[in-house]
Amino acid sequence: MERKPHITLSSLDLERIEALLEKTSGGFPGRDALEAELDRADVLDPKDMPPHVVTMNSTVRFTILEGSKTNTLTLVYPRDMDGSADKVSIFAPVGIALLGLSVGDEFKMPSPTGQVTVHVDEITFQPESAGELHR
């Protein structure tokens, strides 16, 4: 079994995601995976969050290694999804996978053609680094 990369969450993100899960009746694809990620994460105060970690509302550039396709997405809460192609919900498989990762991490995720390997290239915006500690 492949080992998952280490993940770190801010205490604010953890509290908000757990509250959102409590309010969400029923399941959604990936709920168990999201809960498992929350359970295994190291948790830090937002002011202590390293700038190279993907947090909620971070904008992340990553590459799908099979085919070298680069994407840039902002990880958002479902209420902030507005149909734009540059946002991904924390409830989506790629959102769940990105949360808490660091620049340089790689992970495998399912795709329509099988599994792909995703490499986190850069965090172009992170709220905590921008001083937004109580967003």
Residue frames as a rotation matrix with the C-alpha (Angstrom) as fourth column:
MET 1
0.580 0.815 0.000 0.00
0.815 -0.580 0.000 0.00
0.000 0.000 -1.000 0.00
GLU 2
-0.160 -0.637 0.754 1.34
0.594 -0.672 -0.443 3.41
0.789 0.377 0.486 -0.94
ARG 3
-0.280 -0.032 -0.960 2.07
0.915 -0.313 -0.256 5.78
-0.292 -0.949 0.117 1.92
LYS 4
0.640 0.576 0.508 0.24
0.682 -0.731 -0.029 9.11
0.355 0.365 -0.861 1.88
PRO 5
-0.346 -0.764 0.545 2.17
0.352 -0.644 -0.680 12.36
0.870 -0.043 0.491 2.25
HIS 6
-0.568 0.053 -0.821 2.21
0.800 -0.197 -0.566 14.05
-0.192 -0.979 0.070 5.65
ILE 7
-0.072 0.567 0.820 -0.49
0.527 -0.677 0.514 16.73
0.847 0.469 -0.250 5.99
THR 8
-0.791 -0.169 -0.588 -0.87
0.586 -0.484 -0.649 19.79
-0.175 -0.858 0.482 8.20
LEU 9
0.041 0.871 0.489 -4.09
0.724 -0.363 0.586 21.72
0.689 0.330 -0.645 8.84
SER 10
-0.785 -0.145 0.603 -4.80
-0.246 -0.819 -0.518 24.97
0.569 -0.555 0.607 10.59
SER 11
-0.844 0.492 -0.213 -7.05
0.430 0.385 -0.817 24.68
-0.320 -0.781 -0.536 13.62
LEU 12
-0.411 0.706 -0.577 -9.44
-0.525 -0.700 -0.484 27.19
-0.745 0.104 0.659 11.98
ASP 13
-0.419 0.223 -0.880 -9.76
-0.839 0.274 0.469 25.10
0.346 0.935 0.073 8.81
LEU 14
-0.894 0.050 -0.445 -10.27
0.156 0.966 -0.205 21.93
0.420 -0.252 -0.872 10.84
GLU 15
-0.718 0.657 -0.231 -13.02
0.178 -0.148 -0.973 23.51
-0.673 -0.739 -0.011 12.95
ARG 16
-0.271 0.635 -0.723 -14.82
-0.787 -0.578 -0.213 24.90
-0.553 0.511 0.657 9.91
ILE 17
-0.536 0.052 -0.843 -14.62
-0.641 0.625 0.446 21.68
0.550 0.779 -0.301 7.89
GLU 18
-0.930 0.210 -0.303 -15.84
0.345 0.786 -0.512 19.60
0.130 -0.581 -0.804 10.86
ALA 19
-0.533 0.774 -0.343 -18.75
-0.127 -0.474 -0.872 22.02
-0.836 -0.421 0.351 11.38
LEU 20
-0.293 0.378 -0.878 -19.59
-0.950 -0.217 0.224 21.81
-0.105 0.900 0.423 7.69
LEU 21
-0.773 -0.032 -0.633 -19.54
-0.209 0.956 0.207 18.00
0.599 0.293 -0.745 7.83
GLU 22
-0.860 0.489 -0.148 -21.90
0.318 0.287 -0.904 18.07
-0.399 -0.824 -0.402 10.84
LYS 23
-0.282 0.772 -0.570 -24.37
-0.471 -0.629 -0.618 20.27
-0.836 0.094 0.541 8.92
THR 24
-0.452 0.056 -0.890 -24.16
-0.873 0.178 0.454 18.16
0.184 0.982 -0.032 5.76
SER 25
0.195 0.602 0.774 -26.87
-0.646 0.672 -0.361 15.57
-0.738 -0.430 0.520 6.01
GLY 26
0.962 0.165 0.217 -26.23
0.017 0.759 -0.651 12.32
-0.272 0.630 0.727 4.26
GLY 27
0.145 -0.968 0.206 -23.09
0.447 0.250 0.859 11.44
-0.883 -0.033 0.469 2.46
PHE 28
0.800 -0.055 -0.598 -21.27
-0.549 -0.469 -0.692 12.65
-0.242 0.882 -0.405 -0.57
PRO 29
0.815 -0.570 -0.105 -18.65
0.431 0.717 -0.548 10.83
0.387 0.402 0.830 -2.59
GLY 30
-0.073 -0.962 0.264 -15.43
0.279 -0.273 -0.921 11.25
0.958 0.006 0.288 -0.69
ARG 31
0.607 0.344 0.716 -16.88
-0.522 -0.507 0.686 12.03
0.599 -0.790 -0.128 2.74
ASP 32
0.963 -0.258 -0.073 -15.07
0.239 0.704 0.668 9.08
-0.121 -0.661 0.740 4.33
ALA 33
0.223 -0.929 0.296 -11.81
0.866 0.049 -0.498 10.11
0.448 0.367 0.815 2.62
LEU 34
0.079 -0.143 0.987 -12.15
-0.115 -0.984 -0.133 13.70
0.990 -0.103 -0.095 3.90
GLU 35
0.852 0.282 0.440 -12.86
-0.456 -0.010 0.890 12.52
0.256 -0.959 0.121 7.44
ALA 36
0.773 -0.626 -0.105 -9.84
0.633 0.748 0.199 10.20
-0.046 -0.220 0.974 7.28
GLU 37
0.011 -0.776 0.630 -7.62
0.594 -0.502 -0.629 13.08
0.805 0.381 0.455 6.15
LEU 38
0.374 0.200 0.905 -8.85
-0.474 -0.798 0.372 15.26
0.797 -0.568 -0.204 9.02
ASP 39
0.992 0.086 0.092 -8.14
-0.124 0.534 0.836 12.45
0.023 -0.841 0.540 11.49
ARG 40
0.579 -0.815 0.019 -4.54
0.815 0.580 0.009 11.93
-0.019 0.010 1.000 10.35
ALA 41
0.404 -0.393 0.826 -3.50
0.321 -0.785 -0.530 15.58
0.856 0.480 -0.191 10.06
ASP 42
-0.479 -0.531 -0.699 -1.18
0.877 -0.320 -0.358 17.51
-0.033 -0.785 0.619 12.33
VAL 43
0.546 0.754 0.364 -3.01
0.714 -0.647 0.269 20.64
0.438 0.113 -0.892 13.48
LEU 44
-0.603 -0.760 -0.240 -1.38
0.795 -0.550 -0.257 24.05
0.064 -0.346 0.936 13.99
ASP 45
0.162 0.544 -0.823 -2.63
0.464 -0.778 -0.423 27.46
-0.871 -0.313 -0.379 15.00
PRO 46
0.828 0.212 0.519 -3.15
0.560 -0.249 -0.791 29.59
-0.039 0.945 -0.325 11.85
LYS 47
0.843 -0.534 -0.057 -0.32
-0.531 -0.845 0.068 31.95
-0.084 -0.027 -0.996 12.87
ASP 48
0.043 -0.854 0.518 2.08
-0.532 0.419 0.736 28.97
-0.845 -0.308 -0.437 12.96
MET 49
0.762 0.330 0.558 1.13
0.232 0.665 -0.710 27.60
-0.605 0.670 0.430 9.53
PRO 50
-0.366 -0.930 0.039 4.18
0.307 -0.081 0.948 27.21
-0.879 0.359 0.315 7.26
PRO 51
-0.029 0.373 -0.927 3.80
-0.643 -0.718 -0.268 29.12
-0.766 0.588 0.260 3.96
HIS 52
-0.705 -0.327 -0.630 4.40
-0.705 0.425 0.568 25.99
0.082 0.844 -0.530 1.85
VAL 53
-0.860 0.459 0.222 1.26
0.328 0.832 -0.447 24.15
-0.390 -0.312 -0.866 3.08
VAL 54
-0.693 0.695 0.194 -2.09
0.049 -0.222 0.974 24.08
0.720 0.684 0.119 1.24
THR 55
-0.820 0.514 -0.254 -4.81
0.254 -0.071 -0.965 25.55
-0.513 -0.855 -0.072 3.46
MET 56
0.141 0.937 0.318 -8.40
0.919 -0.004 -0.393 26.50
-0.367 0.348 -0.863 2.71
ASN 57
0.920 0.312 -0.236 -8.59
0.170 -0.862 -0.478 29.39
-0.352 0.400 -0.846 0.22
SER 58
-0.106 -0.984 -0.143 -5.01
-0.145 -0.127 0.981 28.74
-0.984 0.124 -0.129 -0.92
THR 59
0.823 0.200 -0.532 -4.24
-0.543 0.004 -0.839 28.93
-0.165 0.980 0.112 -4.62
VAL 60
0.166 -0.702 0.693 -2.14
-0.197 0.665 0.721 25.96
-0.966 -0.256 -0.028 -5.68
ARG 61
0.358 -0.156 -0.921 -0.24
-0.928 0.046 -0.369 25.18
0.100 0.987 -0.129 -8.88
PHE 62
0.044 -0.297 0.954 0.18
-0.380 0.878 0.291 21.46
-0.924 -0.375 -0.075 -9.46
THR 63
-0.295 -0.250 -0.922 1.22
-0.954 0.130 0.270 19.16
0.052 0.960 -0.277 -12.28
ILE 64
0.760 0.428 0.489 -0.31
-0.378 0.903 -0.203 15.87
-0.529 -0.030 0.848 -13.36
LEU 65
-0.121 -0.991 0.050 2.90
-0.525 0.107 0.845 14.01
-0.843 0.076 -0.533 -14.11
GLU 66
-0.363 0.097 0.927 1.36
0.668 0.721 0.186 11.69
-0.650 0.686 -0.326 -16.70
GLY 67
0.322 0.465 0.825 1.18
0.925 -0.339 -0.170 14.16
0.201 0.818 -0.540 -19.57
SER 68
-0.651 -0.712 -0.265 2.84
0.758 -0.631 -0.166 17.05
-0.049 -0.309 0.950 -17.71
LYS 69
0.006 0.732 0.682 -0.41
0.495 -0.594 0.634 19.03
0.869 0.334 -0.366 -17.48
THR 70
-0.886 -0.343 -0.314 -0.22
0.449 -0.455 -0.769 21.97
0.121 -0.822 0.557 -15.04
ASN 71
0.158 0.967 0.202 -3.28
0.621 -0.256 0.741 23.35
0.768 0.008 -0.641 -13.25
THR 72
-0.946 -0.293 0.140 -3.86
0.070 -0.605 -0.793 26.20
0.317 -0.740 0.593 -10.82
LEU 73
0.028 0.985 -0.171 -6.85
0.412 0.144 0.899 25.96
0.911 -0.096 -0.402 -8.46
THR 74
-0.610 -0.079 0.788 -8.07
-0.625 -0.564 -0.540 27.69
0.487 -0.822 0.295 -5.33
LEU 75
-0.666 0.319 -0.674 -9.32
0.505 0.858 -0.093 25.33
0.549 -0.402 -0.733 -2.60
VAL 76
-0.684 0.502 0.529 -12.68
-0.582 -0.813 0.019 26.62
0.440 -0.295 0.848 -1.36
TYR 77
-0.717 0.599 0.356 -15.68
-0.059 0.456 -0.888 25.71
-0.695 -0.658 -0.292 0.76
PRO 78
-0.523 0.550 0.651 -18.74
0.836 0.480 0.267 24.49
-0.166 0.684 -0.710 -1.20
ARG 79
0.457 0.769 -0.446 -20.58
0.667 -0.629 -0.399 27.79
-0.588 -0.115 -0.801 -0.59
ASP 80
0.118 -0.519 -0.847 -17.78
-0.303 -0.831 0.467 29.62
-0.946 0.202 -0.255 -2.47
MET 81
-0.627 -0.245 0.739 -18.11
0.558 0.521 0.646 27.53
-0.543 0.817 -0.191 -5.62
ASP 82
-0.002 0.606 -0.795 -19.37
-0.261 -0.768 -0.585 29.88
-0.965 0.206 0.160 -8.31
GLY 83
0.839 0.362 0.406 -18.89
0.222 0.454 -0.863 27.79
-0.496 0.814 0.301 -11.44
SER 84
0.607 -0.684 -0.405 -15.49
-0.794 -0.521 -0.312 29.21
0.002 0.511 -0.860 -12.27
ALA 85
0.822 -0.295 -0.487 -12.93
0.028 0.875 -0.483 26.72
0.569 0.383 0.728 -13.51
ASP 86
-0.141 -0.972 0.186 -10.22
-0.177 -0.160 -0.971 27.99
0.974 -0.169 -0.149 -11.16
LYS 87
-0.210 0.135 0.968 -11.89
-0.975 -0.097 -0.198 26.81
0.067 -0.986 0.152 -7.92
VAL 88
-0.341 0.136 -0.930 -12.18
-0.052 0.985 0.163 23.36
0.939 0.104 -0.329 -6.39
SER 89
0.518 0.648 0.559 -14.40
-0.647 -0.131 0.751 22.39
0.560 -0.751 0.351 -3.47
ILE 90
-0.479 -0.618 0.623 -13.03
-0.877 0.356 -0.322 20.72
-0.023 -0.701 -0.713 -0.37
PHE 91
0.231 0.654 0.720 -15.72
-0.513 0.711 -0.481 18.09
-0.827 -0.258 0.500 -1.06
ALA 92
0.813 -0.005 -0.582 -14.21
-0.553 0.303 -0.776 17.21
0.180 0.953 0.244 -4.49
PRO 93
0.875 -0.480 -0.061 -11.63
0.483 0.856 0.186 14.40
-0.037 -0.192 0.981 -4.70
VAL 94
0.087 -0.899 0.428 -8.82
0.648 -0.275 -0.710 16.73
0.757 0.339 0.559 -5.81
GLY 95
0.257 0.073 0.964 -9.75
-0.482 -0.855 0.193 19.20
0.838 -0.514 -0.184 -3.06
ILE 96
0.969 0.104 0.224 -9.63
-0.245 0.513 0.823 16.49
-0.030 -0.852 0.522 -0.42
ALA 97
0.649 -0.760 0.032 -6.29
0.746 0.628 -0.223 15.30
0.149 0.169 0.974 -1.79
LEU 98
0.068 -0.658 0.750 -4.70
0.360 -0.685 -0.634 18.79
0.931 0.313 0.190 -1.86
LEU 99
0.752 0.326 0.573 -5.70
-0.322 -0.577 0.750 19.88
0.576 -0.749 -0.329 1.65
GLY 100
0.873 -0.378 0.309 -2.72
-0.289 0.111 0.951 20.00
-0.394 -0.919 -0.013 3.98
LEU 101
0.650 -0.672 0.354 -0.09
0.760 0.583 -0.289 19.01
-0.012 0.457 0.889 1.43
SER 102
0.359 -0.646 -0.674 3.22
0.023 -0.716 0.698 20.82
-0.933 -0.266 -0.242 1.09
VAL 103
0.658 -0.271 -0.702 5.06
-0.750 -0.320 -0.579 22.09
-0.068 0.908 -0.414 -1.97
GLY 104
-0.426 -0.856 -0.291 6.95
-0.891 0.453 -0.029 19.14
0.156 0.247 -0.956 -3.45
ASP 105
-0.398 0.354 0.846 4.48
-0.353 0.793 -0.497 16.48
-0.847 -0.497 -0.191 -2.27
GLU 106
-0.685 0.255 -0.682 3.08
-0.624 0.278 0.731 13.95
0.376 0.926 -0.031 -4.72
PHE 107
-0.422 0.603 0.677 -0.09
-0.391 0.552 -0.736 11.88
-0.818 -0.576 0.003 -4.48
LYS 108
-0.980 0.196 0.041 -2.00
0.139 0.519 0.843 9.45
0.144 0.832 -0.536 -6.63
MET 109
-0.419 0.906 -0.057 -5.63
-0.413 -0.246 -0.877 10.02
-0.809 -0.344 0.477 -7.45
PRO 110
-0.190 0.423 0.886 -8.20
0.674 0.712 -0.196 8.35
-0.714 0.560 -0.420 -9.67
SER 111
-0.536 0.114 -0.837 -8.87
-0.577 -0.773 0.264 9.75
-0.617 0.624 0.480 -13.13
PRO 112
0.547 0.812 -0.203 -11.10
-0.693 0.304 -0.654 8.65
-0.469 0.498 0.729 -16.02
THR 113
0.510 -0.430 -0.745 -8.07
-0.593 0.451 -0.666 6.84
0.623 0.782 -0.025 -17.50
GLY 114
0.336 -0.410 -0.848 -6.90
0.606 0.783 -0.139 5.16
0.721 -0.468 0.511 -14.28
GLN 115
0.668 -0.174 -0.724 -4.64
0.622 -0.403 0.671 6.66
-0.408 -0.899 -0.160 -11.63
VAL 116
0.502 -0.559 0.660 -2.55
0.301 -0.602 -0.740 9.79
0.811 0.570 -0.134 -12.10
THR 117
0.005 -0.603 -0.797 0.26
0.998 -0.045 0.040 11.23
-0.060 -0.796 0.602 -10.02
VAL 118
0.754 0.306 0.581 -0.12
0.334 -0.941 0.063 14.84
0.565 0.146 -0.812 -8.95
HIS 119
-0.246 -0.890 -0.385 2.86
0.942 -0.126 -0.312 16.97
0.230 -0.439 0.869 -7.87
VAL 120
0.804 0.458 -0.379 2.33
0.557 -0.803 0.212 20.15
-0.207 -0.381 -0.901 -5.80
ASP 121
0.144 -0.770 0.622 4.51
0.825 -0.253 -0.505 22.76
0.546 0.586 0.599 -7.54
GLU 122
-0.869 -0.416 0.266 3.77
0.274 -0.855 -0.441 26.03
0.411 -0.310 0.857 -5.79
ILE 123
0.103 0.863 -0.495 1.36
0.969 -0.198 -0.145 27.84
-0.223 -0.465 -0.857 -3.52
THR 124
-0.470 -0.284 0.836 0.78
0.636 -0.766 0.097 31.18
0.612 0.577 0.540 -5.18
PHE 125
-0.273 0.366 0.890 -1.47
-0.603 -0.785 0.138 32.44
0.749 -0.499 0.435 -2.38
GLN 126
-0.322 0.232 -0.918 -2.03
0.697 0.714 -0.064 31.24
0.640 -0.661 -0.391 1.17
PRO 127
0.555 0.650 0.518 -4.31
0.174 -0.700 0.692 33.26
0.813 -0.294 -0.502 3.49
GLU 128
0.831 -0.247 -0.499 -2.19
0.531 0.085 0.843 32.64
-0.166 -0.965 0.201 6.58
SER 129
-0.215 -0.967 0.135 0.95
0.958 -0.182 0.224 33.96
-0.192 0.177 0.965 4.86
ALA 130
-0.355 0.177 0.918 -1.03
0.462 -0.820 0.337 37.03
0.813 0.544 0.209 3.79
GLY 131
-0.979 -0.094 0.179 -1.96
-0.107 -0.511 -0.853 37.70
0.171 -0.855 0.490 7.44
GLU 132
-0.124 0.992 -0.002 -5.57
-0.783 -0.096 0.614 36.52
0.610 0.078 0.789 7.04
LEU 133
-0.914 -0.388 -0.120 -5.65
-0.216 0.714 -0.666 34.48
0.344 -0.582 -0.736 10.25
HIS 134
-0.690 0.717 0.100 -9.36
0.052 0.186 -0.981 34.80
-0.722 -0.672 -0.166 11.05
ARG 135
-0.871 0.256 -0.419 -10.89
-0.486 -0.326 0.811 34.72
0.071 0.910 0.409 7.56
